[in-house]
Amino acid sequence: MLTANDANALIRKHSYLLEGLEARQQAIVAQLLENQEAYSRGLLEDTLTTDLAMPQVYAAALIRAAYPRLIANEICSIQPMRGPVGKVFYMDHAHEPFATYLTATAAAGTDTIEVNSAYGWKAGDTVAVGSGGTVENKVIDTITNKTVKLTTNLANNQVKNEPASVAYATSKTTEGGAVARAKLSLTSADISAQKYALGVVWSAEAAEDLRATHSLSAEQELIAAVAGEIAREIDAEILADMLSSATAGTVTYSQTKPAGWTETEWRHNLYEYIVQASNAVFGKRFREADFLVGDPDTIGLIERLEEFSLTTGGERAAAGTVRAGTLSNRWTVYKHAGFTADRILVGIRGDGYVYAPYVPLSLTPPVYDPGADRWVRNVRTRAGKKCTVGDAFAVVEITA
């Protein structure tokens, strides 16, 4: 993980390439530039020969231009990796149950358990008795010292020393009652870098004519176009992964107007389904969803809603994902040409998905193919990605 001191040092080192970027993006792009420098140094064996130093020159400019425009910068947690394999981290919290254990075996068919301590328990609480496949949830009827009578009989034999716990969903307590505890959970997951690569080919004649006519480099133009294509593929893969990993819920909106509705009324009803999906996310994560993603035709349905406000000057065409506008000032709306048709992804920024770039951009030296009188060069990048919390995303499914 990149510490604050490390991040500040990298920002100072690469400050001339970071001007104009938002503060939250500077540390990320600085780490990518550092990775690129280390990669190029190893690949080129610290040579200063002009021909071999070319990739670093192109790469720095393309990283600066392309990476801040990735959709990942707006809706994902960005954790750059320093090696091909690393860990990504995500944090959560949960109420910790007040646990004790059985001091005597409780037979199946009986309604009483003996516990080490019933401190803080009260009639009406739900107690989890046992472990593994024999655990069962029972409601407490009465408590006498350490003897707990249940409202229903046990279904399994629960042997001595098996756990018994009451889970608390609130911090409310009474005098002498148990205090619920919140448990912080910092979870890590292994992640490996994947490779994305495309080749560029240009003829000697095209290079000569473009330079003579327009003072442009065919090589530079092609590399910029290919880098943009790779960025579009990364955007598309991240969004598709979010869509397939969404577990907060799916609501279905039919475009067929029911009897008794006008066409305008029913089209506007799509808004209600988006609200349902957003509330499904809130129910799982206690945070409001704040973005929507869809293909151009599906987002077109949203753009016709009166609650939609168009964003001017905010397009992100270089990476293929466009910020179309906002809906009710609650959700930022994005459209992506490669997104699954008839689906709206409803999600929370940065809460459920990690994008971990490793080698931002590498270019092989140009190779001349004498048989075809053309130049060939490959552009590649390596990055890892992982959905960490599927409940941060819900889906609106649109049917005919």
Number of C-alpha atoms within 10 A of each C-alpha: 12 14 8 10 9 12 16 15 14 20 22 13 14 17 13 9 18 18 11 8 13 10 11 9 15 24 24 23 25 25 24 25 26 20 21 22 17 15 18 23 15 11 13 16 10 12 13 11 9 8 10 17 16 16 20 20 9 16 23 20 13 17 20 19 16 18 23 19 22 22 24 22 17 14 20 22 20 19 21 26 25 18 13 15 14 19 15 22 14 16 11 11 10 12 15 16 18 20 18 18 20 21 18 15 15 20 16 12 12 15 18 20 23 20 22 17 18 22 14 16 19 16 14 13 16 19 22 18 24 22 12 6 7 11 17 17 14 20 17 21 17 16 16 9 12 15 16 22 20 22 15 14 14 21 14 17 14 23 15 16 15 18 20 26 19 24 16 20 13 11 11 10 12 8 7 8 12 16 15 19 16 15 12 12 11 10 12 13 11 11 19 18 19 15 12 15 16 15 14 15 18 16 16 14 11 14 17 14 14 13 13 11 8 8 11 14 15 18 19 11 10 16 22 18 14 19 25 22 17 20 23 22 16 21 22 21 15 20 23 15 15 25 22 14 20 22 18 23 21 20 15 15 21 14 14 11 14 10 6 8 10 11 13 10 11 17 19 17 15 20 18 11 19 24 14 18 25 29 20 25 27 20 15 15 19 11 15 19 25 18 22 27 27 26 19 20 14 18 21 13 13 26 19 12 17 11 14 18 18 13 14 9 8 11 16 17 14 19 24 22 25 21 22 26 21 21 21 13 11 13 21 20 26 23 22 24 15 18 22 17 15 17 21 29 27 34 31 24 19 16 22 23 27 25 24 26 27 27 27 25 28 21 20 15 16 18 12 16 12 8 6 9 11 17 17 16 18 17 21 18 21 18 22 23 24 20 19 20 19 21 22 32 33 32 29 24 17 17 11 8
